Amino acid sequence: MPHSPITYECFDFLEELRANNRRDWFVNQKERYNEVVLNPAVELCSRLVKPLGKRAPDLVVVPKRFGGSIMRIYRDTRFGKDKTPFKTNLGISIRHQSSTDLHAPGVYLHIEPRNCFLGCGSWKPDRASLGAIRQRIDSKPALWKRTRKSVGKEFPFTISGETLKRGPRDFPKDHPLIDDLKRTDFILLLPIDEPRLVETDPTDFLVTAIHSAKPWLRFLCESMQIDYR
């Protein structure tokens, strides 16, 4: 069995970056970052391409150091309160082929010391997309209930994300699915232990987990009139 491209050295680096989140420190550690974080992430993406293409052909993995599925380590400090220059996690975004929008239905792998997870779904969809999801929940309640019931059957995914305190104005307060209609994120989260990513090749595990989320991803995609096979 091939070894995992992700090693504990990746987690060590991210831990040290958290303690030394400065540009001067990172510049001196750039070669090490490439060796233990960036290049292994490219390799993991490369391993995902073929099996994910078979089991989730509408999702696209782009194994490039820059401009692909691997998210930038550099933080955008213009608007957020956190002004530290670097993210302290490795993020891999696997997007739907019909969209370059980060918030469209897709998959996200988060690698961070003591906080690794796989996310599947729509994170903060725009107003039109969110409205389309809610309308489909309302118009196809039986399908939505089956979709929701499928969560966690094969892998311990949980439904996560933010919700409104009050129901959206377009639906009655006593709507039988009001708790779902309150959602502003439609995300499945699967926590992952670090050894699962390091001690064996995680490719099959990740692909199978993503495939198990197919009913959820398909419901969201079809709400937005996007195919999901």
GUMIKOL-442621 format. One record per residue (C-alpha): x negated, y negated, z; residue in one letter; residue number from 1. Coordinates in nm, 3 decimals, decimal comma. Each point is the difference from the previous one (the first is absolute). Example, Ala and Ser with C-alpha at 12.3 -4.5 7.8 and 13.67 -1.06 7.14 Angstrom:
BEGIN
{tipa {-1,230 0,450 0,780} 'A' 1}
{tipa {-0,137 -0,344 -0,066} 'S' 2}
! end
This chain:
BEGIN
{tipa {0,000 0,000 0,000} 'M' 1}
{tipa {-0,145 -0,342 -0,091} 'P' 2}
{tipa {-0,097 -0,220 0,290} 'H' 3}
{tipa {0,185 -0,325 0,061} 'S' 4}
{tipa {-0,151 -0,316 -0,148} 'P' 5}
{tipa {0,117 -0,183 0,315} 'I' 6}
{tipa {-0,241 0,047 0,291} 'T' 7}
{tipa {-0,016 -0,110 0,360} 'Y' 8}
{tipa {-0,261 -0,252 -0,115} 'E' 9}
{tipa {0,284 -0,185 -0,169} 'C' 10}
{tipa {0,182 -0,031 0,332} 'F' 11}
{tipa {-0,323 -0,101 0,176} 'D' 12}
{tipa {-0,052 -0,279 -0,251} 'F' 13}
{tipa {0,355 -0,130 0,038} 'L' 14}
{tipa {-0,034 0,008 0,378} 'E' 15}
{tipa {-0,322 -0,201 -0,017} 'E' 16}
{tipa {0,160 -0,243 -0,244} 'L' 17}
{tipa {0,278 -0,062 0,250} 'R' 18}
{tipa {-0,263 -0,099 0,258} 'A' 19}
{tipa {-0,208 -0,204 -0,248} 'N' 20}
{tipa {0,256 -0,156 -0,231} 'N' 21}
{tipa {-0,232 -0,264 -0,144} 'R' 22}
{tipa {-0,125 -0,070 -0,350} 'R' 23}
{tipa {-0,368 0,013 0,097} 'D' 24}
{tipa {0,040 0,343 0,160} 'W' 25}
{tipa {0,190 0,137 -0,299} 'F' 26}
{tipa {-0,256 -0,131 -0,251} 'V' 27}
{tipa {-0,273 0,189 0,184} 'N' 28}
{tipa {0,219 0,315 0,007} 'Q' 29}
{tipa {0,131 -0,022 -0,359} 'K' 30}
{tipa {-0,204 0,294 -0,129} 'E' 31}
{tipa {0,120 0,214 0,289} 'R' 32}
{tipa {0,360 -0,106 -0,067} 'Y' 33}
{tipa {-0,034 0,113 -0,360} 'N' 34}
{tipa {-0,153 0,331 0,104} 'E' 35}
{tipa {0,237 0,107 0,278} 'V' 36}
{tipa {0,326 -0,183 -0,077} 'V' 37}
{tipa {0,041 -0,122 -0,357} 'L' 38}
{tipa {-0,163 0,280 -0,201} 'N' 39}
{tipa {0,174 0,277 0,202} 'P' 40}
{tipa {0,331 -0,178 -0,057} 'A' 41}
{tipa {-0,061 0,002 -0,375} 'V' 42}
{tipa {-0,079 0,372 0,019} 'E' 43}
{tipa {0,319 0,073 0,195} 'L' 44}
{tipa {0,203 -0,191 -0,259} 'C' 45}
{tipa {-0,171 0,196 -0,279} 'S' 46}
{tipa {0,100 0,328 0,165} 'R' 47}
{tipa {0,361 -0,115 0,028} 'L' 48}
{tipa {0,044 -0,091 -0,366} 'V' 49}
{tipa {0,066 0,343 -0,154} 'K' 50}
{tipa {0,211 0,169 0,274} 'P' 51}
{tipa {0,205 -0,312 0,064} 'L' 52}
{tipa {0,053 -0,036 -0,374} 'G' 53}
{tipa {0,165 0,342 0,003} 'K' 54}
{tipa {0,213 -0,038 0,313} 'R' 55}
{tipa {0,079 -0,373 -0,011} 'A' 56}
{tipa {-0,068 -0,110 -0,359} 'P' 57}
{tipa {0,149 -0,346 0,045} 'D' 58}
{tipa {-0,259 -0,091 0,262} 'L' 59}
{tipa {-0,335 -0,123 -0,127} 'V' 60}
{tipa {-0,334 0,032 0,179} 'V' 61}
{tipa {-0,277 -0,221 -0,137} 'V' 62}
{tipa {-0,341 0,115 0,132} 'P' 63}
{tipa {-0,195 -0,324 -0,044} 'K' 64}
{tipa {-0,219 -0,189 0,244} 'R' 65}
{tipa {0,174 -0,325 -0,092} 'F' 66}
{tipa {0,339 -0,070 -0,155} 'G' 67}
{tipa {0,140 0,349 0,056} 'G' 68}
{tipa {0,178 0,183 0,281} 'S' 69}
{tipa {-0,253 -0,092 0,268} 'I' 70}
{tipa {0,100 -0,318 0,176} 'M' 71}
{tipa {-0,250 -0,278 0,057} 'R' 72}
{tipa {-0,180 -0,008 0,333} 'I' 73}
{tipa {0,006 -0,380 -0,010} 'Y' 74}
{tipa {0,288 -0,154 0,192} 'R' 75}
{tipa {0,203 -0,288 -0,142} 'D' 76}
{tipa {-0,031 -0,249 0,286} 'T' 77}
{tipa {0,189 -0,287 -0,163} 'R' 78}
{tipa {0,341 0,064 0,156} 'F' 79}
{tipa {-0,031 0,249 0,287} 'G' 80}
{tipa {-0,096 -0,069 0,359} 'K' 81}
{tipa {-0,282 0,255 -0,015} 'D' 82}
{tipa {-0,301 -0,190 -0,139} 'K' 83}
{tipa {-0,248 0,286 0,021} 'T' 84}
{tipa {-0,148 0,047 -0,348} 'P' 85}
{tipa {0,034 0,378 -0,037} 'F' 86}
{tipa {0,266 0,267 0,041} 'K' 87}
{tipa {-0,104 0,274 0,239} 'T' 88}
{tipa {0,168 0,280 -0,191} 'N' 89}
{tipa {-0,027 0,176 -0,334} 'L' 90}
{tipa {0,321 -0,034 -0,202} 'G' 91}
{tipa {0,094 0,197 -0,311} 'I' 92}
{tipa {0,310 -0,112 -0,191} 'S' 93}
{tipa {0,158 0,243 -0,248} 'I' 94}
{tipa {0,253 -0,188 -0,208} 'R' 95}
{tipa {0,284 0,092 -0,231} 'H' 96}
{tipa {-0,105 -0,008 -0,364} 'Q' 97}
{tipa {0,278 -0,241 -0,097} 'S' 98}
{tipa {-0,108 -0,272 0,239} 'S' 99}
{tipa {-0,311 -0,185 0,112} 'T' 100}
{tipa {0,195 -0,145 0,293} 'D' 101}
{tipa {-0,140 0,114 0,334} 'L' 102}
{tipa {0,349 -0,006 0,150} 'H' 103}
{tipa {0,164 0,235 -0,252} 'A' 104}
{tipa {0,054 0,362 0,115} 'P' 105}
{tipa {-0,334 0,170 0,034} 'G' 106}
{tipa {-0,246 0,164 0,238} 'V' 107}
{tipa {-0,261 -0,144 0,233} 'Y' 108}
{tipa {-0,278 0,183 0,187} 'L' 109}
{tipa {-0,136 -0,185 0,304} 'H' 110}
{tipa {-0,333 0,112 0,147} 'I' 111}
{tipa {-0,098 -0,166 0,326} 'E' 112}
{tipa {-0,149 0,128 0,327} 'P' 113}
{tipa {0,283 0,150 0,208} 'R' 114}
{tipa {0,260 -0,126 -0,246} 'N' 115}
{tipa {0,016 0,200 -0,322} 'C' 116}
{tipa {0,328 0,047 -0,180} 'F' 117}
{tipa {0,168 0,060 -0,334} 'L' 118}
{tipa {0,283 -0,233 -0,097} 'G' 119}
{tipa {0,255 0,071 -0,275} 'C' 120}
{tipa {0,268 -0,243 -0,113} 'G' 121}
{tipa {0,061 -0,373 -0,035} 'S' 122}
{tipa {-0,173 -0,248 0,228} 'W' 123}
{tipa {0,170 -0,340 0,006} 'K' 124}
{tipa {0,177 0,035 -0,338} 'P' 125}
{tipa {0,104 -0,330 -0,156} 'D' 126}
{tipa {0,356 -0,124 0,039} 'R' 127}
{tipa {0,129 0,155 -0,322} 'A' 128}
{tipa {-0,157 0,340 0,071} 'S' 129}
{tipa {0,119 0,000 0,360} 'L' 130}
{tipa {0,351 -0,087 -0,115} 'G' 131}
{tipa {-0,010 0,282 -0,256} 'A' 132}
{tipa {-0,102 0,253 0,266} 'I' 133}
{tipa {0,280 -0,113 0,230} 'R' 134}
{tipa {0,256 0,015 -0,278} 'Q' 135}
{tipa {-0,101 0,355 -0,086} 'R' 136}
{tipa {0,023 0,108 0,365} 'I' 137}
{tipa {0,350 -0,149 0,008} 'D' 138}
{tipa {0,111 0,151 -0,332} 'S' 139}
{tipa {-0,158 0,344 0,050} 'K' 140}
{tipa {0,028 0,071 0,373} 'P' 141}
{tipa {-0,005 0,380 -0,035} 'A' 142}
{tipa {-0,318 -0,009 -0,208} 'L' 143}
{tipa {-0,161 -0,242 0,245} 'W' 144}
{tipa {0,089 0,223 0,296} 'K' 145}
{tipa {-0,153 0,302 -0,176} 'R' 146}
{tipa {-0,308 -0,207 -0,077} 'T' 147}
{tipa {-0,032 -0,116 0,357} 'R' 148}
{tipa {0,058 0,354 0,127} 'K' 149}
{tipa {-0,289 0,126 -0,214} 'S' 150}
{tipa {-0,246 -0,215 0,194} 'V' 151}
{tipa {-0,229 0,203 0,225} 'G' 152}
{tipa {0,098 0,344 -0,125} 'K' 153}
{tipa {-0,342 0,092 -0,138} 'E' 154}
{tipa {-0,223 -0,265 0,159} 'F' 155}
{tipa {0,067 -0,206 0,313} 'P' 156}
{tipa {0,083 -0,323 -0,184} 'F' 157}
{tipa {0,206 -0,257 0,188} 'T' 158}
{tipa {0,201 -0,288 -0,145} 'I' 159}
{tipa {-0,175 -0,323 0,089} 'S' 160}
{tipa {-0,009 -0,370 -0,076} 'G' 161}
{tipa {0,175 -0,318 0,108} 'E' 162}
{tipa {0,375 -0,050 0,033} 'T' 163}
{tipa {0,235 -0,294 0,035} 'L' 164}
{tipa {0,160 -0,071 0,338} 'K' 165}
{tipa {0,332 -0,044 -0,175} 'R' 166}
{tipa {0,138 0,172 -0,307} 'G' 167}
{tipa {-0,033 -0,166 -0,341} 'P' 168}
{tipa {0,290 -0,233 -0,081} 'R' 169}
{tipa {0,113 0,202 -0,303} 'D' 170}
{tipa {0,110 0,297 0,213} 'F' 171}
{tipa {0,249 0,034 0,286} 'P' 172}
{tipa {-0,141 0,015 0,351} 'K' 173}
{tipa {0,168 0,337 0,057} 'D' 174}
{tipa {-0,142 0,158 -0,317} 'H' 175}
{tipa {-0,077 0,368 0,080} 'P' 176}
{tipa {-0,356 -0,044 -0,132} 'L' 177}
{tipa {-0,061 -0,345 0,147} 'I' 178}
{tipa {-0,324 0,103 0,172} 'D' 179}
{tipa {-0,147 0,103 -0,335} 'D' 180}
{tipa {0,134 -0,312 -0,173} 'L' 181}
{tipa {-0,178 -0,214 0,260} 'K' 182}
{tipa {-0,337 0,126 -0,116} 'R' 183}
{tipa {-0,237 -0,241 -0,173} 'T' 184}
{tipa {-0,262 0,273 -0,050} 'D' 185}
{tipa {0,068 0,352 -0,125} 'F' 186}
{tipa {-0,313 0,188 0,100} 'I' 187}
{tipa {-0,080 0,355 0,106} 'L' 188}
{tipa {-0,303 0,023 0,227} 'L' 189}
{tipa {-0,210 0,310 0,061} 'L' 190}
{tipa {-0,270 -0,031 0,268} 'P' 191}
{tipa {-0,321 0,184 -0,090} 'I' 192}
{tipa {-0,269 0,114 0,241} 'D' 193}
{tipa {-0,355 -0,097 -0,097} 'E' 194}
{tipa {-0,121 0,365 -0,014} 'P' 195}
{tipa {0,267 0,072 -0,263} 'R' 196}
{tipa {-0,167 -0,252 -0,229} 'L' 197}
{tipa {-0,359 0,092 0,083} 'V' 198}
{tipa {-0,044 0,367 0,083} 'E' 199}
{tipa {0,170 0,145 -0,310} 'T' 200}
{tipa {0,076 -0,141 -0,342} 'D' 201}
{tipa {0,326 -0,196 0,055} 'P' 202}
{tipa {0,101 -0,002 -0,368} 'T' 203}
{tipa {0,257 0,282 0,011} 'D' 204}
{tipa {0,139 -0,121 0,332} 'F' 205}
{tipa {0,054 -0,354 -0,133} 'L' 206}
{tipa {0,150 0,111 -0,332} 'V' 207}
{tipa {0,237 0,245 0,170} 'T' 208}
{tipa {0,105 -0,262 0,255} 'A' 209}
{tipa {0,069 -0,253 -0,277} 'I' 210}
{tipa {0,198 0,261 -0,192} 'H' 211}
{tipa {0,211 0,070 0,308} 'S' 212}
{tipa {0,105 -0,367 0,001} 'A' 213}
{tipa {0,143 0,032 -0,353} 'K' 214}
{tipa {0,370 -0,035 0,097} 'P' 215}
{tipa {-0,076 -0,322 0,188} 'W' 216}
{tipa {-0,216 -0,150 -0,275} 'L' 217}
{tipa {0,248 0,105 -0,269} 'R' 218}
{tipa {0,293 -0,164 0,179} 'F' 219}
{tipa {-0,191 -0,327 0,033} 'L' 220}
{tipa {-0,127 0,006 -0,358} 'C' 221}
{tipa {0,339 0,081 -0,147} 'E' 222}
{tipa {0,149 -0,285 0,202} 'S' 223}
{tipa {-0,230 -0,228 -0,201} 'M' 224}
{tipa {0,074 0,187 -0,326} 'Q' 225}
{tipa {-0,347 0,157 -0,003} 'I' 226}
{tipa {-0,054 0,368 -0,077} 'D' 227}
{tipa {-0,165 0,223 0,257} 'Y' 228}
{tipa {-0,081 0,355 -0,105} 'R' 229}
! end
